[in-house]
Amino acid sequence: MLAGQLALLVAAVFSGAALYINVAEQPARLQLDDRSLLAEWKPAYKHGLAMQAPLALAGFVLGMAAWWQSGRVGWAIGALLMVANWPVTFFAIMPTNTRLMATDPAAAGPESRALIERWGSLHAVRTAAGFAACAAFLWASLS
């Protein structure tokens, strides 16, 4: 089933990108001074959002299409895990993002660093949801 395989592919791309942020980009940026840290985080976040938000939506739509076509609950579970990234972002991560975006890099300091560290932990929830969606999609494709 094409929709299901595409859903799995999209979830894998989403998860890989999210994992890269957690294991490579975030630790590297935390080595920077406070001002450079915030200056790097701002455009990186915008670019990541532009890539990951559509992937989460596409994974949801494709997973639901696969569920509708096959009736296998794993597709619906994976789809819901993919779209769960949107409310996680809006309700859990967005308050941190808003504060960081409102901070001028010249005013960066321990508080903005702590917020970026918190952001990294919150982002790990998105990564976990992506990998859980991959597992659900894989389970559905094998059943």
Protein Blocks (a to p, Z undefined) as FASTA:
>chain_A
ZZlmmmmmmmmmmmmmmmmmmmmmmmmmmmpcfklmmmmmmmmmmmmmmmmmmmmmmmmm
mmmmmmmmnopaklmmmmmmmmmmmmmmmmmmmmmmmmmmmpcfklgcfklmmmmmmmmm
mmmmmmmmmmmmmmmmmmmmmZZ
